Amino acid sequence: MPISTKKPAPKTPDEFIRSAKAEPNEQENLMSQKDKTFLLRIPHRLHDAAKKKAGASGISLHDFILQTINEAVTKT
């Protein structure tokens, strides 16, 4: 009996995402199933400065903004 060389059907993007195993990081713990999105308009200089700080910290601009907002709203 010959061995089948047929490749399995590729996964759909949804199947791939559902099957992905990733350890949640600290930033993902800040986000929930009820996340909100909105357009944020900021001055070019502020964007550049934030991007530089994020890069120096080794994180994305998105994560830097989330951390900064989280720190600001949890201060007592």
N, C-alpha and C positions, 0 to 999 in steps of 0.2 A: 504494500500500500504506500503510495508516494506521500511525502510530507507536504503539507500545504504551505505555499509561500505567500499566500494572500495576506496582506496587511489588514489589521483591524480598521474599521471605519473611524475616521477622525472624529474627535469629540466636538460638539458644538461649543461655542464660547461659554454658554451657561453651564454645560456639563463640566468643562474645564475649571471654571471658577468654583463650582460646588465641590469638586474633588481636590482642590488645592489645599494643602495643609501648611498653614503658616502660624507661627507663634505670634500672638498679639504683642505689640510693643506698647510702651507707655502712652504714646500718642493715640493709638487706636482705642485705648481705654477711655480717653476723653470723648470719643465719638460713640454715638449710639445708633440704634436702628431708626431713630427719629431725627436724624441730622437735618439741618437746614442749610440752604445755600443762598448766597446773595452776591450781587455785583458790588465790589468795593472800588471806588475811585479814589486814588491817592496821588499826591504830587509826585512827579518823576524823581525828584531828589530823595523823598522819603522811601520810595520803592527801591531805589539804588542802595540807600543806606541799610534798609532792612535785608535786602538780598545779600549784601556783603557780610552783615552780622550772621545771617543764617549759614552762609558758606563757611565762615570762620568757626562756627559751632558744629559744622559737619551735618547740618540738617537742611531740609528743603525750606523754601520760603513759606510754603503752606504750613508746615509743622512749626516754623518759627512764629508765624502769626498766631496760630492756635495756642501755643505755649504762652506767648506774651499776653494775649487776651485772658487766658485762664489765670495767669498770675495777677493781672490787674483786677479781675472780678472776685478773686478769692482772698485778697488782702483784707485784713480786719483792723 
